[in-house]
Amino acid sequence: MGAPPQLTPEERARALAKAKESRQIRAAVKARVKSGELSITDVVSMSKDDEAIAKMRVLELVESISGVGKIRGKSILERLGISLTRRIQGLGRHQLESLDNEFKIPSGLTPGKLVVLSGPGGVGKSTVAKVLKESSPFFVSVSATTRAPRFNEVNGIDYHFCSNEEFDAAIASNEFLEWAEFAGNRYGTPRRAVEDSLRVGKSVLLEIEIAGAKQVKAKVPEAILVFLEPPTWEELVSRLEGRGTDSPERRAARLALAQEEMAAASFFDKVLINDQVDGVVASLIEFVSA
C-alpha cells in the first residue's frame, strides 16, 4: 500500500470541515429515526441524494431505532446476514427488505397503549397486575431487579433477577425503558419486550415504582399513568405490617416511604382506589378500549 496523499493545510482544513458536517448530518438523521419521524426506508431514500447519509454504517442506523441499542443492533444484523461494517449505500435489495420487515408495523394494526400502574408499596399493584395478565389481552411487563428473590418468587415470572454487574451492563446498553432505585435495590423495565408488544398492537401494563413512572411519562408522553390508592391509610399500614417477608426495620422504612408516595398521586393521569381488584382491572381495560 502506498503512502497516503500529502495534503496542504487548506486541503486538510476542508477535509476536516467536511467530516464535521457529515457527522452532524448523520447525528440529525439518527435523532429523527429515534423519535420515529424517519423509517429505515426513508433514510435509504435520502441516502441517494446525500453522500454523508450514504456512507453511514447500517449498524449506526439500526442502533438509533428506539429500543434497539448496540447489543440488539448487532444481534439483528448478524441474524439477517448483514455485515457489521456495511454502509447504507452497500445494502442490497433483499437486505433492505429484511430490515424493513424487521421493524415494520404489521398492516392493519395500530400501536398498543402503554399503561403504567404505580402507587405506594403494599397497595396491591402486583395482585392487580397478576389478575390483569390472566384475564385480559394485556402484555404485563416483567421487571428486572437486583434484589434477592423471595421464597415464593420465580425468576422470569415475578422478576428477572440479576446481579448488580448485569444491571449495570443493561443500563450501559440502553436496555431499560426506565430504571430506579427503591428500598436499597434497583428495578428496571426491559425495553425490547415492551416496544415489540406495542408495535404489534398489544397494550402493555408496567407495574413500577413512582420514580420509574415519571421517567416513562417523560419518554412516552402518551402513556397513561394510573395511581393505585388504598381504601384507607389504616388498611395500607395493616398490609405493610402484615408482610412476613420484611424485617421490622424494612417495614418501618416502607411505612415512612409510603407516606411520601401517597403525595405523588396528583402527578398521575388516573387515580383508582384498590377496594376491589376486579374493579381496578375492569377500569384498566376500559382505559385502553376508550
Sequence and secondary structure as in RCSB ss.txt:
>XXXX:A:sequence
MGAPPQLTPEERARALAKAKESRQIRAAVKARVKSGELSITDVVSMSKDDEAIAKMRVLELVESISGVGKIRGKS
ILERLGISLTRRIQGLGRHQLESLDNEFKIPSGLTPGKLVVLSGPGGVGKSTVAKVLKESSPFFVSVSATTRAPR
FNEVNGIDYHFCSNEEFDAAIASNEFLEWAEFAGNRYGTPRRAVEDSLRVGKSVLLEIEIAGAKQVKAKVPEAIL
VFLEPPTWEELVSRLEGRGTDSPERRAARLALAQEEMAAASFFDKVLINDQVDGVVASLIEFVSA
>XXXX:A:secstr
        HHHHHHHHHHHHHHHHHHHHHHHHHHTTSS HHHHHHHHTS HHHHTSBHHHHHHTSTTTHHHHHHH
HHHHHT  TT BGGG  HHHHHHHHHHH   TT     EEEEE STTSSHHHHHHHHHHHSS EE   EESS   
TT  BTTTBEE  HHHHHHHHHTT EEEEEEETTEEEEEEHHHHHHHHHTT  EEEE  HHHHHHHHHH TT EE
EEEE S HHHHHHHHHT TTS HHHHHHHHHHHHHHHGGGGGSSEEEE S HHHHHHHHHHHHH 
